Amino acid sequence: MSELIKKTKLFYEKGYKKKGIEYQRKYPNEELCRFMGRNYFDIHPKKRKKIKILETGCGTGGNAWMLSREGFSTFGVDISSKSIDLIKKLFKKNNLKGNFKTGNFLNIPFKNVNFDLIIDIFSSCCLDKENGKKYIQEVNRKLKNNGKFFSYFPSKNSNMFKFLNKKMHDTDTMISLKNKSSYKIDHPLRFMSTNQYINLLKNNGFKIEYAEELTRTYFFRKEKFTFLVIEGKKIKPSNTS
Ligand SMILES: C[S@@+](CC[C@H](N)C(=O)[O-])C[C@H]1O[C@@H](n2cnc3c(N)ncnc32)[C@H](O)[C@@H]1O
């Protein structure tokens, strides 16, 4: 495991230990709900169990509980063992079914399972550029043919990337941010442009089915943050898989 991934693991492990379930979202990402509506909610509830969905970097289950409640077979992997304890407790308490494992999403566990859908909500952005490419190849390897990938990812159009005083690990990945009026970032955070993400997916066996940008402001409009919302379909294995 690289030093940067170790740093991320420590960062999140500390956060989950300190804040518990409150550390991450309680309700699903809105763009994920819209994506599910566009692609999966017209499937009859009785047929949904056959559809296997994995969230990479599943945190405390804010997205995963919705997938399970809607009747899909739900899987999750996270590098923090504490987050996996929390998600398992959440599922038990709510009588939901799910399969969760601690692990690095560069080497997705669930050895004998291939997925219909893999989702990434602000998680693969914790990887640097080189590992970001490996992640997309790993997602391709674990998807069935015609399986889908959904990602919600930081855009290079964000103020944080364009203007703030930051230390870079590579051209896309910041490793710390110093600015009192902004968030404190103490783990790697990678940004891409929409075209860059489209090309990354296309070069690794995906057809693009949706690519939008969303901007919102923070700190009384002082800071603008842009999110990429992107969907791909696996049409062939990537070169390395
Ligand atoms: C910002 S949180 C998002 C959590 C969840 N997707 C959500 O929307 O609530 C990023 C998550 O990715 C996990 N993560 C980061 N790098 C990882 C890696 N290499 N392998 C597995 N999980 C990782 C972190 O532990 C953390 O739980």
The ligand as an ORCA input file, in Angstrom:
! r2SCAN-3c Opt
* xyz 0 1
  C     -15.563     11.206      1.314
  S     -15.801      9.550      1.884
  C     -17.275      9.105      0.974
  C     -18.049      7.980      1.594
  C     -19.325      7.563      0.838
  N     -19.046      7.258     -0.549
  C     -20.379      8.637      0.934
  O     -20.774      9.201     -0.109
  O     -20.852      8.875      2.058
  C     -14.508      8.625      1.031
  C     -14.458      7.175      1.477
  O     -13.537      6.456      0.626
  C     -12.776      5.562      1.439
  N     -11.501      5.269      0.714
  C     -10.528      6.140      0.373
  N      -9.530      5.516     -0.274
  C      -9.874      4.204     -0.339
  C      -9.248      3.050     -0.906
  N      -8.058      3.121     -1.520
  N      -9.898      1.861     -0.827
  C     -11.115      1.783     -0.194
  N     -11.748      2.843      0.365
  C     -11.140      4.045      0.292
  C     -12.597      6.327      2.740
  O     -12.262      5.489      3.827
  C     -13.970      6.986      2.898
  O     -14.858      6.170      3.619
*
